[in-house]
Amino acid sequence: MFSNKDISHFANLETPFYYYDLNLLQDTLNTCAAAAKLYNFHVHYAMKANFNAKVLQSIKAVGFGADCVSGGEVSKAIETGFDKGQIVFAGVGKSDKEINLALDQNIFCFNVESVQELEVINELAAKKGKKASVAIRINPNVDAHTHHNITTGLDENKFGVNSWDLPQCAEMLRASANLEFVGIHFHIGSQITNLDVYKNLCVRVNEFAIWFEERGFAVKVLNVGGGLGIDYHNPDQQIPDFANYFKIFSDFLDIKPGQEVHFELGRALVGQSASLISRVLYVKNGKKKNFVILDAGMTELMRPALYQAYHKIENLTRGNEATLKYDIVGPICESTDCFGKEVEQPESFRGDLYAIRSAGAYGEVMASKYNLRDEIRSVYSEEA
Ligand SMILES: *Cc1c(COP(=O)(O)O)cnc(C)c1O
């Protein structure tokens, strides 16, 4: 929800830009940190959701670690000042260069996604005379009940080691002098709103932990990934239910004495803290369709074009006058450059300000130069 002061501030600014509510971000982080502390759970922030410098500073300050999916993210986490002992590195396609960089930096752990990757990390670590800590990312074949483009834990997905490859994995771990096994890792998808999914995950985690222990491996870390969703339909209901989320893992995981439980949250920490603010350039009233054409497009926020994601759209300039149905589109030369179809909005005019809500996760980070667009700007609540 924007105050009149916010809106008159926006009116003086060049659009489009991401508007960050840093107070809300802080409240969200504090709530999550307190809920995790209750069970001594460790949270790593999934940097790919948003690596805006101010956002990263706030997250580092609350004491979370960093979950990285590229060498670039590992470097950025270290530059930002994240504790190296709290950096994990996942990804199905880590290059030799990225592995070497992470080895040089002595990060906490590689989340390894294939038997072949174990072999490569062992070789590269041997060349450096080091021991690499590894967790095995297992594909648990648990349905996340989310959009099919953002599910990652089913047999048909490219992520993780499938259960039938685990014996080979165990052999490779035993044979590799430069690998140290620290635990097991899972990440089954994103924007998960049905929390029962996590109960199913816990059952699988318990089974896999026993599998490794029966073969003589000490499982120090259970890393259950992230994926907790946010309510895109109610952007003002802003802080996810972290207490209930963590409680499920406390209730359903068999946590052994001394065992650590790690989480990798992205969207839930940052999603509600930003909106994309844009101006209406043109209104086109067609025979079958009315179009609001904004100065922001898929180059600034790609989620609707990429996976038909829903974002709440609000006209900030008009009140609740007579409404019309509009397709809210951007200026990019692609038909998928559309933020919402047949969206009910007050009658809109050139110059009106629009907010596309819940854009803090997978928004700014996916901005592209397509159509040689200007770099997207950011505005922060403390500057308002
Ligand atoms: C993207 C990702 C996450 C975070 O997912 P969210 O849905 O943003 O919480 C966690 N772990 C891994 C390995 C990821 O790739």
The ligand as an SDF file (V2000), in Angstrom:
LIG
                    3D

 15 15  0  0  0  0  0  0  0  0999 V2000
   16.3810  -20.7270   -6.5160 C   0  0  0  0  0  0  0  0  0  0  0  0
   16.8750  -21.6150   -5.4550 C   0  0  0  0  0  0  0  0  0  0  0  0
   16.4450  -21.4420   -4.1480 C   0  0  0  0  0  0  0  0  0  0  0  0
   15.4440  -20.3830   -3.7170 C   0  0  0  0  0  0  0  0  0  0  0  0
   14.1820  -20.5680   -4.2250 O   0  0  0  0  0  0  0  0  0  0  0  0
   12.9710  -19.6150   -3.7400 P   0  0  0  0  0  0  0  0  0  0  0  0
   11.7920  -20.1810   -4.4050 O   0  0  0  0  0  0  0  0  0  0  0  0
   13.2810  -18.2320   -4.2090 O   0  0  0  0  0  0  0  0  0  0  0  0
   12.9070  -19.7020   -2.2520 O   0  0  0  0  0  0  0  0  0  0  0  0
   16.9790  -22.2770   -3.1850 C   0  0  0  0  0  0  0  0  0  0  0  0
   17.8770  -23.2380   -3.4910 N   0  0  0  0  0  0  0  0  0  0  0  0
   18.3020  -23.4360   -4.7520 C   0  0  0  0  0  0  0  0  0  0  0  0
   19.2840  -24.5040   -5.0220 C   0  0  0  0  0  0  0  0  0  0  0  0
   17.8270  -22.6370   -5.7720 C   0  0  0  0  0  0  0  0  0  0  0  0
   18.2380  -22.8490   -7.0210 O   0  0  0  0  0  0  0  0  0  0  0  0
  1  2  1  0
  2  3  1  0
  2 14  2  0
  3  4  1  0
  3 10  2  0
  4  5  1  0
  5  6  1  0
  6  7  2  0
  6  8  1  0
  6  9  1  0
 10 11  1  0
 11 12  2  0
 12 13  1  0
 12 14  1  0
 14 15  1  0
M  END
$$$$
